[in-house]
């Protein structure tokens, strides 16, 4: 298991534990890497939120400028400009966090799918380094955005 780490600031109440072996566990009902494209689970916000709950809110919760907790993630992502996380890290080259219908123009997708996004570090981060999401999880986010990023 890898404990998610954040670059300073206040720790969330419950540190997220990210275990790649668990990422495709049936009880999480996320996906597995045999489920890609149309063979994957329906790209709903509920499933994407489960991914955020599992791999993102260890850092992106509470007082973080990009809160991805349930009930906040959609409004903080869809059509929103990528925030500047601090004076030394300009994330603005990412443009819009989620462009409905266009995963390639969505900074969120760049951050989870590219080893070298246009700015900042790829996500999610562990205490020590980038820990890529399983391909099926990246594909789930891609298909959710492609479907128009519905708030279902």
Helices and strands as residue ranges (DSSP letters): E 2-3, E 17-18, G 26-28, G 37-39, H 45-55, H 73-77, G 92-94, G 103-105, H 107-113, H 135-146
